[in-house]
Amino acid sequence: MSHKVHIIGGGLAGSEAAWQLARRGIAVRLSEMRGSGEMTPAHQTEALAELVCSNSFRSDDADNNAVGLLHQEMRRLDSVVMAAAEVAKVPAGSALAVDRDVFSAEVTKRLLSLGKVEIVRERVDALPDEGLTIVATGPLTALSFAENIRQRTGETSLAFFDAIAPIVYHDSIDMDVAWYASRWDKGDGKDYINCPMDKEQYLAFHQGLLDAPKADFKEWEKDTPYFEGCMPIEVMAERGLDTLRFGPMKPVGLDNPKTGRWPHAVVQLRQDNKQGSIWNMVGFQTKMKHAAQVELFRTIPGLEKAEFARLGGLHRNTFIRSPILLDRQLRLKSAPHIRFAGQITGCEGYVESSAVGLMAGIMAAHELAAQEFVPPPETTAFGALLHHITGDAEADSYQPMNINFGLFPPPEGKVHKKERKAFLTDRARADLAQWMGEMGLSNGSAA
């Protein structure tokens, strides 16, 4: 079968992109390494859209959860992942969980039913020099291909061990305790939020790091080294009582305006998006289990009521610095015939990966039809995710991110905190409907 688009990677993002193209009558070559004699350290089968970890797509609540809203938007754009999930659905309360084998088989069946997708079991080692291409190789991209991407993009390195620090919603930080300041009063004065600790609080926190339950490394992660800059905070704590006070919790140069003195230790948070709605806990990458993180981090003064957009983690990963490498249509700026989709772009999670694949497929279809593509408004879940990936995130500290309401533009004017989610979801639905109408996209439409 001759093809018009080459998709590299048969996971969730690649499968979704293939579906969006094929249902519009566009022939696709889908290259999947598994089944060619190659296998990643995490996958168990050769199946398309295999769910490697959990079988959950998380909350399906479109009114109160950003990922549930993304589910809803994907359904409106005829997502094969959402359709297959409905077939494979298993009881999970308000979450959407699936039988992973049924799910994968359903995705494959639907793709093959269109007669436009050629699945080729092959490893690709280099970005093609021509032809529309979507790279959706995921966080376990083959090392040879990752090295080629690194060379072609001019990056000094790709991230092969993903150090993830927790991210906190700004409006959950107690600014009566914390304060804005940069060390030695450098910068514009609001570059960091500082949470102070006295000696007793620090000693208790240090012990909490040592005692907290940690997630185990997977077998294929155990021999993957991490750099000093990616060191889990609990590993630093094990190196000595004051290691953290000379590292990420260093208080030097930070006068607490409440006391006029330096605290014994300080936890700093750095703005993580342009809107200033989410803030990163600097240097707090961790392998602590999620429940333990929430419990311990809420002992930090100023974070007693912290709500987290993302909790910390450390695992092998491969992703590009999308905010500087990709344009708003997910095209590689240095080679615009190539799009990236899925987790290799720096989104995190099954649903987010699928959503970015869906957008990449629609974008490529419009390009082939010589039709203008206008990205979805950033007030929608699609648009918020796309804008974060392609320019709104801070490139120097870019890390994988789940969809969350902190990525959405804040309401104009005053909206009560209790009404915020309802406002954001109502606005997203209205703006998505308007955008779909302007783009000639309707529910189940192949336009």
GUKOL-414581 format. One record per residue: x, y, z negated of N, C-alpha, C in turn. Coordinates in steps of 0.001 Angstrom, whole numbers, plus 524288, in hexadecimal, padded with zeros to 5 digits. Layout:
BEGIN
XYZXYZXYZ ...
END
This chain:
BEGIN
803517FB598000080000800008000080378804DD80000 802BD80844803BC8058780D3E8039480308810A07FF65 80626813E37FCEC8041F816EC7F8938055181CB47F952 8023A81FE67F6A28030D825897F6C180556827957F1A7 80495824957ED77806C6826117E86C809518214F7E5FA 80E028220E7E3F0810CC81DE57E13A8108B81F0C7DB67 80E5281B737D86B80E0D81BFB7D2BC811D78181C7D056 8153B81A127CD0181925816C27CA8081792816097C4D1 815E7811587C37D8142D8102F7BE2A80E7180EB37BE0B 80D55809F87BC36807F9807FB7BC1A80594807E67B6B7 8071380B8E7B36B8049D80BFF7AE4D7FF8A80F057AEAC 7FDF9811627AA647F9078143B7AA3C7F909818E27ADF3 7FD2C81C057ADD07FD56820B27B1177FDA081F487B6E0 800F181B857B83E80170819F77BDB57FC74817917BFCF 7F9E1814687BC9E7F4FB811FE7BE457F0BB8161C7BF09 7F075819DE7BB7F7EC8681E037BBF87ED828215C7C0C9 7F270822B17C1C67F3B7825C67C66F7F24C822C67CB60 7F37F81DB57CB717F23B81A7B7CFFB7EC5C81A587D0E9 7E957819DC7CCC57E3A9819C37CD417E19181ED67CF8F 7E35A823307CD927E16E8283D7CF707E2A28290B7D535 7E71A8272B7D6ED7E889827937DC7A7E57B823AE7DFC8 7E54E81EC57DE1D7E2DC81AAD7E1447DD0781B957E1EF 7DA7A81D8E7DDEB7D4D581E767DE537D39E822F97E200 7D79F825E27E35F7D71182A087E7437D8F5828417ECA5 7D9D9823147ED2B7DB4D820D27F2317E1088213B7F38A 7E4538225E7EFB67E9EB8232A7F0B07ECE981E327EF37 7F00681C417F2E17F2FA817747F2007F7908186D7EE56 7F84C814B97EAB27FC2D815557E68C7FFA28107F7E64F 804B2811617E5B08085380D2F7E4558097E80DC87DE8A 80819809DF7DB7C808E580A0F7D5DA80D4B8064D7D467 811D08087F7D31481663805587D1BF81682804627CBE9 8169F7FF6F7CA64816DA7FDF97C4E381B607FA337C419 81EF97FBA77C09F823A77F88D7BFA68225F7F32F7BD6C 81E907F2F57B9D681D337EDF57B77881AC37EA5C7BB90 81CB17E5A07BBC381AEF7E1EB7BFBB81EF97E1207C3FC 823147E45E7C3D0827487E3CF7C7B582BE57E0D77C56A 82B187DEBB7C0BD82F6F7DC577BDE9831907DFF67B9C3 82F6C7E4BB7B982831077E8977B59B82CB97E90E7B175 82E357EAC97ACD682A727EB957A8A882C967EFAE7A4F1 829317F2D97A2B282AF37F69079EBF82B587F3BA7997F 82E027F60E795B582E687F37779096829457F33578DA7 8256B7F66878F29820937F6B578C1E81BFF7F3DE78EA0 81BD07F395793CD817677F1267966E8177A7EB39795C3 812DE7E8EA795EF812517E34479553810797E09D79A54 80E2C7E39179DF380BD97E1477A2A580D737E46A7A77C 80BA37E2947ABF980C737E5537B0E4807AF7E88F7B263 803D87E8CE7AF037FED87EB367B04D7FF4E7F1237B0DD 7FC307F3457B45B7FBDD7F8EC7B4D37F9397FB217AFF7 7FAAD7FFE37AE9A7F843802AD7AA337F85C7FF727A530 7FC957FC8E7A4477FD0A7F98979F737FD6F7FD3B79AC6 7FA8C7FC10796AE7FAD47FF16791DC7FF087FCAB78E6F 803567FF6F78DD2807EB7FD2C78B478075B7FCFB78560 805208010078316804C78014677D5D7FF2C8005777B96 7FC998045E779CD7F742803DE777E17F37F802AD77C60 7EEE0800AD77AF47EAB87FFF877ED87E6B18045977E71 7E8228089577BBC7E47880CE077AD17E5BC811A377E21 7E19A813FC7803D7E20381906782E97E08381D7C77F41 7E07581C4C77A397DF728201C776107D9D28221A77637 7D8D682674773D77D378828437730D7D0928291F7782C 7CB9D8277E7782E7C8458286E77CB97C45382CC977B95 7C55682FB2777717C1E5833EE775C07C345838E8778BA 7C03483A2477CB27C15883EA47800B7BFFC843D377D80 7BD2C843B6779277BBA18488E776927BF9284A5C77284 7C259846AB7703A7C5AE8480676BC97CB608467876C60 7CCD384436770C37D223842537716F7D40B8438B776EF 7D8B98458C7775B7DABF8472977C7A7DB6A8428178025 7DD0A83DFB77E117DDAD8397B7818B7D85C8377D78352 7D460837DF77FFC7CF1883677781A17CD2583A08785EB 7CE6A83F067858A7CD04842BD789AB7CFCA8415B78EBC 7D4C083FB678E567D7A083E17793077D5258393379566 7D35C8358A7922C7D06E83100794267CBE0832DF7978E 7C8E783680795637C43F83860798197C5A483AE879D54 7C9AE83E1779D567CB51840A27A2347CD2F83CA57A635 7CFFA838A97A46F7D1CD834977A8097CD2F831A07AA65 7C942830797A7447C4A182DCC7A9597C209831187AD8E 7C1CB836307ACCD7BF54839A17B0A27C24C839A57B5C6 7C75F838787B58B7CA82838477BA517CB79832AA7BC1D 7C80782F157BA877C814829B17BC637CD44826F67BB4E 7CEE48270F7B6687D3B1824737B4CE7D30781E8E7B4DE 7D6A181BD07B7697D6788161B7B7687D7DC814047B1FF 7DB2A816B77AF2D7DCA38150A7A9E97D7E9815397A647 7D4DC819697A69A7D03B819CA7A34D7CC18815D37A4F0 7CB86814F77AA037C7AF811267ABE37C92880BA27AA28 7CE2980A4F7AA987CFEF805217A8F87CF81804877A30E 7D083808B87A0377D0118088579A837CA7E8075D798D6 7C6B68097479BAB7C1388087079A657BFEE802AA79B0C 7C20D8003E79F1D7C12D7FAAB7A0077C3C37F76379BC5 7C8777F90A79A1C7CB977F5F2796727CAD17F78D790C2 7C7027FAD378FBB7C6427FD2E78A967C55C7F9217864E 7C7C17FA0F781CB7C6E27F6CC77D317C5517FA62778A8 7C2A67F848774AD7C0F17FB99770547C5817FE4476D96 7C5048036676CC17C92D8065576A227C71380B53767B6 7C23D80B36765EB7BFF680FE2763997BF898143C76796 7C160818E67661A7C11881D65769A67C59E81D9576D79 7C92F819D476D0C7CD938199A770AF7CC218164F77573 7CF3A816DC779847CEA1813AE77E3F7D32480FCE77E59 7D1F080ADF77D6F7D5E3806C077D8B7D434802997816F 7D7FB7FFBB7837D7D6DD7FC14787BF7D9877F6D6786DE 7D76E7F2E4789757DA377EDF378A237DE567EEF878E50 7E3427EEC178CD17E7637F08B7905D7E7C07ED4B79559 7E6B27E83B795087E7007E4FA799BA7E27E7E62579D73 7DDD57E6AD79B477D94A7E7FA79E797DA0F7ED5B7A100 7DC247F0FA79DF37DD0B7F64A79FF07E0C07F6477A49C 7E5357F3CB7A4077E9137F3B67A8387E6EB7F10E7AD1D 7E42D7ECB87AC537E1E77E9EC7B0CB7DDDC7ED4F7B398 7DADA7F0557B0A87D6D97F3A37B2F97D9457F8187B620 7DD747FA707B4207E0307FE877B7177E2367FC567BC39 7E4B27F7CC7BBFC7E6DF7F55E7C0B17E2937F4147C49B 7DE557F1CD7C2BB7D9F27F0617C6307D7D07F5297C8FD 7D71F7F9607C62C7D4EC7FE1D7C8847D8A9800787CC86 7DDB5800697CB5D7E17B802857CF1A7E1767FF557D42C 7E1867FA2F7D3A97E1BC7F6DC7D8537DCA57F70B7DB6B 7D8557F8367D8C37D3427F8417DB687D2E37FC827DF90 7D62B8007F7DF2F7D5E7804D87E2E37D8B3803B07E806 7DC1A7FFC27E7FF7DED07FE577ECC97E2E48023F7EE93 7E458805D27EB367E80F809E37ECB17ED11809D17E96F 7ED5E8061A7E5C27F1DD805EB7E2457F503800FD7E33A 7F9D68019A7E4D37FD777FD3E7E57B800FB7FD067E0AD 8008C7F8D87DDAF803B97F8387D8FE808A47F52E7DA6B 80D1F7F7A77D9AB8121B7F54C7DB1D815567F4957D62A 817057EFD67D54081A2A7EEAC7D0A781FE47EFA57D1FE 821C47F42C7D068827167F5AF7D1BB8290F7F9C27CDD8 82E1C7F9CD7CCF8830807FDDF7C9C78327E8022A7CD59 83140806E67CC218331C80B627CF178378680DE07CBFF 83BE780EE27CE958407B810E47CBD4841B88169C7CCF4 83EEC818F47D0B48403181E5A7D21583B52821387D3E6 83B1A826397D2CE836DC8297A7D4C78373A829C17DAB3 832E68291F7DD7B833158294C7E3328344E82EC57E531 836D982F0F7E9A6838508341C7EBF2833C9836AE7EECE 82FC3833AA7F01D82B4F835E37F2E582670832A97F1C0 821FB834DD7F34C81D01832377F27F81AA3833867ED35 815778345E7ED25812E0835997E8468137E831187E45F 815578326B7DFCA8169F82E7E7DBD7814A98303E7D689 812B482C817D3848114882D847CE1381476829C67CAB1 8179E82BE37C73881AC6828BD7C3AC817DB828407BE88 8167F8236F7BD228137B8226D7B85F815C681DB37B597 81ADF81DE87B4B281DAE8195B7B2AE81DA3818F17ACC1 81BAF81CD67AA0D81AD481C597A47F81FAC81CE97A11F 81F0981C2279C0B8235081D05798528279B818ED79889 826988147979B2382A978106A79B9C82C7480FEE7A13E 82D0F814647A3CB82F1A8149A7A91E83449811A27A96E 834E080E8B7AD96839BC80B977AE5683E6280F517AE1C 8429780DAF7AB98847098112A7AABC849668131F7AFD2 8498880FDA7B3DA84BBE811877B8DB84885815E57BB43 84351815627BADD83FDD8196A7BD008402881E627B9AE 8406681DBC7B493840E0822417B11F845E2825447B240 84A18822857B33E84F03825257B47984EA18281E7B99B 84BE9825E17BD7584B2F828A27C264847E882D917C1A1 843D382D267BE6D8409D831C07BD46843ED835F37BAA2 84732834507B6FE84A91838107B44884E1483AEA7B822 85063837FB7BBB5853DA83A5F7BF8A850E983E057C336 84C5483C597C4EB8495D83F737C8B6847178446D7C651 845E38443E7C14884390848D57BEC98479D84C977BCA0 84C8284ADE7BC828509984E417BA82850C484E8D7B4A1 84DCE84B417B20084DD084B377AC55852D0848957AA5E 854BA84A777A5F785955847FD7A3BA85804842A17A186 8532C841E979FFB8518783CCB79E0C84B9D83C9A79DD3 8498E837DD79DE9844178370179C9A843EF8352A796F3 83F75835837949083EFF833CC78F2483E3082DEC78F01 841C482B2778CBD841298258378C4F83FE0823CD786C2 84020827527830B83E248263377DD983B1C82AFD77C2E 8362982A4F77BD08328A82E9C77B10831E082FC077541 83427834177738E833A0835A776E1B82F0F8396776DA2 82B02837B376B088263683AC676AC38256983CC17653B 82505841E3764BD823D58444475FB481DFF8456175F5C 81BDD8457375AAC81648846A075A138150884C3075BE4 8103884CEC75D8B80E558520F75F2A809748535575BFF 8095385816759F78053B859C875660801F385E12758F0 7FCD785DD27581F7F9748620D759DE7FA8A866ED75693 7FB5C86B48759367FCBC8701B7567B7F8AE871AA7526F 7F3B68711A753D47EFAE873047503A7EEF786F9374B6D 7F20786B4E74B087F1CD868127464D7F66C86926742AA 7F9DA86CC8744227FE6786E2F740EB7FCCC8728673D21 7FE3887201738407FCFB875EE734478011687A437347A 7FFB887E8E7370980370882D2737A4803CF88639732C0 800D4884FE72EB2801A48878E729AA8066788544726EC 807FA8809B7289D80C9987E08726728112987E6272A3F 8102487D1372F1E8142787D4273335814BC882D973535 818EF883CD73823819B88890473A6781CB28889873F8E 81BF688C8B742D981EB288CE5747C88242088F40746F1 8281C88CDF7492E82D5B88F3A749318311488BB074C21 834E088E0174EB58394888B23750D983DD488BA174D0A 84155887E674D40845DF88813749CC848F188D1E74AAA 84A6388FA17467684D2A894A87469184A01898DA7496B 844D2898237499A8414A89BFB74C028427689CF0751C6 84483898FB75462845668996E75A018404F8987175CEF 8403B899B97620683B92898EE7652E8378C89D1E7641A 832A289BF57656482E8989FEB764D282BBE89FAB75F8F 82DBA89C4F75C0B82B7489C09756D88272F8980175640 82538895DD75A908210B891FD75A428227488D0375D41 8277788C1475DD28292788777760BB828498826875DB5 82854882CB7587D827B687E267553B823E387F43750D0 8212687B2B74F3281E2C87B4674A5882154878297465C 821FA87A4F741BA8254C877F373DC182212876487390B 822CF87168737738201F86F40732E58243D86E3172EAD 824208710472A5682859870AE726768279A86C3772294 82BF386A34720A382BE18664471C8082F91867EA7182B 82DDD867417134983186867D470EF98344C8629570E29 837E38626E70A6E83B1B85DBF709BC837D1858FD7085E 83413859A8704D3830D1855437033882DA285327707CD 82B75856A670AED828648550170F8382BD08523171379 83092854337143683425851C5717FA835AA84C477163B 836F284BA47113A838888467E70F4C834238428870FF7 82F538443070EEB82ADA840A870F9382A0C83F587154F 82ABD8432F718B082A198424F71E4C82E5883EA172052 8332983F7471EA08378083C1C7203E836788367471EB0 8349F835AC719F5833708305A7183982EF182E0F71B58 82B228315371CAE826C182F8571FDB8287D82D9572530 82C688302E7277782E8082E6972C7D830FD8290872BFC 833C88282D727B78366582326726ED8327B81EC372604 82E35820097235A82A7581C05721C98264481AE3725DC 8256281E6C7297A8210581DEE72D27821A781928730AA 81D648166D731DE81DAF811FB7358881F14813D173B01 82278810DD73D978245681245742CD8225480E5D746CD 821698103974B9381FF580CBC74FDE824C8809CF751B0 82421804DD752F382884801AF754C5829C0802E875A77 82ECB802A275BD083050802F57614A82E997FDFD76412 82CCC7FE9C768DF82BC77FA0876C27831077F79A76D91 830E47F2AA76F0A835B87EFDF77030838F67F2B57744A 836487F4D677852839207F75E77C9583B007FCD277B26 839597FED57769083B26803F6774CE83FE28039577130 840C47FF0776EE78448C7FEA576AAD84A0F8002076C4F 84B7B7FEF97711E850C580015772E4851298053C775DA 84CE980832775F484CFB80D3D7789784ED88115F774BA 85358813C5775B18555781789771E18525481C9F77201 8522E81F5D76D9C8501F824A776DB38548E8286A76C73 8540882D1376E8B85807830F876DCC85751833A576886 85B7683644766BC85B1383902761C68569383CEB761D4 855B383F64766558517684334766C084C15840C67668E 84BD383B9376701846D4838C9766D484638835B1761C6 84992836AB75E0D849B2833737595684497833DE75649 8422182F707550583D6A82FA9751BC83E9E8324F74C8D 83AE68355574AAB83BDC83857745E983CD5834D274142 83A5E830397412D83B3A82CAE73CC5840B982A5273CEB 84302829BA7419C8486E827E07420484C2382C0C73FED 84B06830F67412D84E318353773EFC84DCF8353D7390F 84916834527370684861834527315C84B9F8300272EC3 84C3282B8F7316A84F358273872F55855048287172EF3 856CC82C61731D785C5E82DA1731F785E1D830E272D49 85A6D832C572A4385BF0835BD725AB857AD8397E72404 857C383AEC71F14853A783E2471CE08533D8437A71F86 857A3845C6721028579584B08723308583B84B3172920 8583D846A072BAB858FB8469073163854DE849DE7341D 8500A849677328484BD684C627350984C638523A7340F 84E60853B272F7584F028593972E2B8536885BC47314F 856BD85897733AC85ABD85AA273736859558598C73CE5 8549C8577D73DA4852BF85648742E584D9B8590B743FA 8498985619745538449D8589A746F3841CE85B8E7429D 8434085A9A73DA88409E85D4C739598442686165736D3 847DD86352739D984B968672C737DE848E686C587368A 8498C86E5E731C4846E1873337303D84A0E8782273125 84EFE8778C732A78528987C00733148506A88016736DC 85079884F87353984ED88893F738A08490688A0A738FA 8461088791735868405D88801735B283E6088A157307C 83DBA88F207302D83BBA8919572B68835D5890CD72B11 8342888E3B726F382E9488D967260B82C51892CE7242C 828CF8953E7272A826C789A637259D823C289A3C72079 822168959271ED781F4389531719E6822F88959771538 827EF893F7715F582BB3893ED711AB830648976D712B1 83161898A1717A3835FC89BA87190383AF489872718F7 83A72893587187683F0F88FE77183683E8488B7B71C23 842F5888E971D37842D58843C7206F8405287FCE71D57 83CF387CB971FA983AE28781971CF183F17873E471C78 83DFA86FE77196A841AE86B91718EC842188689971E1C 83DC986809720D583D9386585725F1838F4867D4728DF 838DB8672972DF38349986969731058334D865CB7358C 82E5086558736AF82C878629A73B6282AEA866C573F4E 82D4886694743F882C1486A6D747FA8289D8680E74C31 824F586B3A74E16821A7869BB7527E8228686DA1756E1 822D186BA275BA1823D586ED97603781F3086E8C763E8 81DBB872F47661A8194C87327769C081A2186F4F76E2D 8160486C5F76F8781696868307735E813838691877854 8104186D0F7787980D9086E5877D6680CE28744477DB2 80B87876257824380B5687BC2783148071D87E5C77FCF 802D987B8777EDB7FE9887DD177BDF7FFE087E5F77616 803EB87B8E774428054487BC376EC080183878D076B4E 7FE998753C76D837FAB58725376A7E7FCE886D6D767FC 8016A86B8A769D6803D6866E67679D8099E867F4766AE 80B8C865F37623D810E2867047608B813AA861EB75F34 81896861777610481BC285CCA7607981EEA85CF875B67 81EEF858A7758818222085853753C2827C4857317555B 82B0C85B10755008304E85AD87573C8339D856AC75481 835AE853047579A8393584F127558F8369F84AA6752A2 8316D84A2D7531882E908465674FFE82CF38418875321 830138400B7571282F0783B21759BB82F89836AA755CD 82C40832C67565382BEF82ED775235829CA829AD7542E 82B2E8258775160828E28205F7524A8253581EDA74DD1 823ED8228C74A7682017821637465E81AD582010748C9 817ED81CB174636812B381B6D7481180F3A8203A74795 80B568209474AFD808458255D74B7B80598826F074667 8033882341743B4800868249C73ED38045E826BE73AD4 809128248573ABB80D0D826577371380ED782BDD73876 80F2E82CFF73D87810A98324473F2A80CBF8364F73D34 807CA8353B73E1B803C2838F373C8580404839DA736A2 80467835A5733A58047F8361A72DF5809388393472C18 80DD8837F772E2F8129883A8672C58812F98402972E41 811C28411A7333D81262846607355780E7F84A36732F6 80A288483A730ED8067784BB272E4B8082D84D1D728BF 80CA784B067270780EEC84CDB722158126785199722EE 81377852F9727D2816B68578B7290A8139185C7B727EF 8159F8601D724DC812C8864F0723C581140867C7728D0 80C55869117293E80A4586B9A72DEB807BF867D0731B1 808D5862C473102806A285ED07347F802ED85B1F73195 8010A85CC772D167FDA585962729EA7F8B9857C172CD2 7F6E085B03730737F226859CE7336F7F3668594F73947 7F834857F973A677F9EE857B673FE07F6B9853C874305 7F54F85564747BB7F2F1851E974B937F6DF8513C74FFB 7F78084C72751B87FBB684B3A7555B7F9A384A4475AE4 7FBDD84D1F75EA27FABA84C16764207FD968473D765FF 801F984619763628050F84173764A6808648402475FF6 808F083B2275EDA80C6C8396C75AB18119E837AD75D04 8157C83725759C281AC08362075BAB81BA08308975D5F 81FD582FC47603B8213F82A90762078269682A9476493 82899825FE7657F82DA58256C7681482D8D8205076B12 82DBB820927702D82DC181BCB7734A8303381CE777896 83200818DA77B0C8346681975780218306781B8F783FA 831FA81F297872482E6A8219278AD883191823FC78F45 82F05824CE7939B8315F827A0797EE82D7182B99799CC 82EE083086799B782B668348B79BD182EAB8391679DC8 82C8483BCD7A19782F3D840357A3E482D89845467A134 8308E849607A1FD82F0E84E7979FDC82B4F851137A3B2 8269184F1E7A39582299850CB7A74F821AF856AC7A764 821D1859727A2F9820A485F087A32D82435862307A6C5 828FE860477A7B582C6B863267AB3C82D32860597B073 82C0385B497B0A882D02858577B57882849858057B916 8238B858587B6F781ED4857907BA1981BD185C9D7BAC4 8191F85D0F7BF4381595861757BFFD8102E85FF87BDE4 80C68863777BE8A8073A8628A7BC518046485DFC7BEE4 8066C85C1C7C34C80410857917C5CC80763852AC7C514 80A7E852AA7C0F180D9884E187BF6E811CC84CB47C35F 812EF850567C6F7816F684F667CAE781C4F850E67C8CF 8202D84DC37CA388259084F007C8E482729853D17CC01 82899857EA7C94B829BE85CDE7CBF782E1A85C487CFF0 831EF859047CED1836568584C7D25D8352A854877D6CE 830D5851AD7D67682F4D84DE87DA808296484D5F7DA51 8267A851207DC70820C7851607DBA681DA484D047DE28 82024849857E10E81D3A844F47E2FE81C93840DB7DEB2 81F1A841C87DA3381EF183E117D5DA81BDF840617D150 8180283D807CF7E8152A83EE67CAC18169383B0D7C670 8162B83CE77C1A4816CE839797BD238119B839217BA4C 8108B834A27B7F880B99833D77B53480C6C8301C7B0B1 80915830907ACC08094582CF77A86580D4482E817A44B 80ED982AC77A12C8121282BF179CA18177C82DF279E03 8195B82CEA7A2A381E7E82EF87A41C81E66834EC7A47B 819B9837437A4CE8194F83CF67A4DA819A083F4279F5D 8191683BFF79B648193283DEB7960D813E583E3179381 80FE283C187960380AFA83B707932C80B808367478FEF 80831835EA78C12808888316E788938033482EDE78829 80303829B3788BD7FE1B826EB787F57FBD3824C378CFB 7F8D28208078C647F65281E03790DF7F2DF821CE793E5 7EF8B8248E791107EBA5827D9793A47EE4082C7079666 7F1F282EF6793B57F4A48335A796097F7B0831B379AE9 7FA4C82D3279A987FD3182B3079F117F98E82A4E7A3B9 7F51B827DF7A2AC7F146826E67A6D27EF3D82BF97A921 7EE3A82FD07A5C37EC1D834CF7A78F7EFEA8379C7AB2C 7F4EB8377A7A9DA7F8CC83A017AD347F94A8370B7B25B 7F8E0831D77B2427F8D182ED97B71C7F428830357BA79 7EFA2830D97B7F47EADF832627BAC17EBA6837947BD88 7EDCE83B687BABE7EEB3840857BD277F29F8402D7C19C 7F6CC83D277C0E07FAB883CA27C5007F85183A517C9F1 7F4DB836757C94A7F24D834197CDCA7EEDC837F57D0B7 7EBBD83AFB7CDD77E85683ED67D0537EB8F843177D2FD 7EFBA844C17D07A7F329848BA7D2CE7F57F846D37D7F6 7F764841F77D7F97F9B583FD17DCC27F5A283F4E7E114 7F0DF83DD27DF9C7ECB183D557E3807EB79842987E600 7EB3D846A37E2E57EA4384BD97E5087EEB984D9B7E88E 7F37684C5D7E70C7F7EC84DD87EA447F7B384B267EF91 7F6688462C7EF9A7F601843587F4897F1A88457C7F7FF 7ED8B847627F5987E9218498F7F8877E9E584F557F9D3 7EE7E8516C7F8707EFAC856F47F95A7EBA485A7D7F6C3 7E9CE858C67F21D7E61585BD07EF197E8CA85E3E7EA66 7E764863047E9387E9B08659C7E4B67E7E8862E47DFB6 7EB86862127DC327EA2485FDE7D71D7EB13863FB7D2F1 7E708865307D00C7E76F868CA7CBA17E766865867C6A7 7EB78865D07C3737EB98862AA7BEA87E6EB863CC7BB26 7E53185FEF7B8237E0C1860CE7B49C7E207864F67B093 7DE2E867EF7AEDD7DF2586C107AAFB7E17F869CF7A601 7E4F686CC07A3907E77986AC579ED27E3B786A8979A36 7DEFF86C7079AF27DAF186BF1796F37D88686681796E3 7D9AC8635679AEA7D7D985DEB79B157DC1085A5C798DC 7DAA085590797897DE8E851E0795967E295850AF799CD 7E0DA84FEF79E977E47C84F207A2EA7E83C853B47A363 7E619858627A36C7E94B85D027A4317ECFE85E0979FAF 7EB2985D2C79AE47EE8785DF97965C7F33B85A5479695 7F24685565797EF7F6848519B798577FA338530879CC7 7F801854677A1447FB33855C17A5CD7FE8A85A987A4C1 7FC3985E947A2617FF2B863537A14D803898625579D63 8028A85F1C7997C806A285DE2795AD80B4285B4A79865 80A208577D79BB980E3E8549179E6581158857F97A226 80EAA85B6C7A4E08111C85E1B7A94B81293863C27A83A 8134C8652F7A34D8155386A667A2788142086CEE79D4E 80FFD86B5079A9C80E9286DFF795C3811AF86C0E7910E 813A0867447914A816CD8654578D0081C3B867C078D35 81EC7867EE788B982424869E078888827BC865B378ACA 82A65866FD78F2182D7986316791F1831FA860E778EAD 834818643F78B9A8392086288788B8837D185E9778474 8332585EE7782548319885B4577E2C82D30857B177FEC 82C9A857067850B8283D854157873C8286084E6D78571 823F484CA1783788236284748781A881E058454478342 81D698400A783A88185583DD678516813F483FAA7817F 80F5B8407C783BD80B01842DB780E5805DA8405C78276 802A883F3077E967FD4283D9677F8A7F9EC842627809D 7F57A8419C783147F1AE845D67839C7EFAF8472F77E22 7EF2884C2E77D157ECFB84DF8778247EAEA85379778E3 7E772855207757E7E4F685A3A7762A7E8D285EB9775A3 7ED5F85DBD773627F158861CD7730D7F387863667784F 7F2C38602677C5A7F4A8861757819D7F0DA864E678497 7EC148656B7829B7E81C868817854B7E8CD86E4A783F3 7E78D871D5787937E7A98775E7863B7E3DA8786A781CA 7E55787BA877E127E1D287CC1779AE7DD0587FC477B73 7D8D887F92778717D42A88289779DA7D55488862779FE 7D2A988B0C77D7A7D300890BA77D857CF2F892D177979 7D10D89647776377CDBC8982E772077CDB78946E76D7B 7CAA9895BC7698B7CA828929D764CA7C6C488E0376552 7C8CC8896A764317C59A884B0763F37C6D98820C75EC8 7C2DC880EE75BB57C3B487E70756A37C6738793575765 7C9EF877E9753CF7CD0187321754427C99286E58754ED 7C52586E27752377C1AC869A6752937BF1686938757EE 7BEF086D8375ACD7BC6786D9375FEB7C05586D4976464 7C55D86CF9763077C97786D4F766FF7C936868C676AED 7C8BD863F7768F87C8B085F7976C807C40085FAF7702A 7BF7C8611A76E067BACC86180771487BB918659C77584 7BDF5869FE774177BEFC86E1A777F47C2A386C1377C39 7C6EA8698D77AA67CAC6867BA77E7C7C87D863987821F 7C56F85FFC77FF57C33F85BDC783447BF0485DF9786E7 7BBB686172784F37B7B0863C9788507BA2F866EA78CBF 7BE2C869E678B627C0E186CF278F647C37E8696579361 7C5E88652E7918C7C88586188795117C4AD85F19798ED 7C02B85D76797027BC4F85AFF79A747BA5E85ED579E95 7B9488639B79CF47B75B867807A0AF7BB7E868C47A4C1 7C059869677A3017C48486AD67A6A57C5F1866557AA44 7C5A6861827A8477C6B985D0A7ABB47C28A85CA97AFEF 7BDA085D5F7AE717B95E85D177B2437BA0C861387B684 7BB74865EE7B4EC7BC4086A187B8C47C0D6868D17BC59 7C51F866E37BA137C9C0865857BD2C7C88C861227C0FF 7C5C385D1A7BF367C466858C67C2B07C10585AA47C736 7BD7185E367C6197BA358605E7CA487BD6D8635E7CE40 7C1088668B7CC597C455869A47CFE07C7F4866397D31D 7C9A4861C37D0D87CD3885E447D3957CA5D85A267D6D8 7C54085A1D7D6AC7C245856397D9A47C296850DD7D740 7C35D850B07D2197C3AC84BAE7CF597BEB784B0E7CC22 7BC308469A7CCB57B78D845917C99A7B7F4840227C75C 7B49F83EF67C3977B4C4839DB7C1167B4748357C7C513 7B8698321D7C53C7B86B82DBB7C8D67B97882F397CE7F 7BAC38343C7CF617BBA9835FC7D4BB7C132834BA7D66A 7C1D08334E7DB547C6F8832627DD887C8EC837287E064 7C66183B907DF8F7C7FD8405B7E2467CD53842177E074 
END
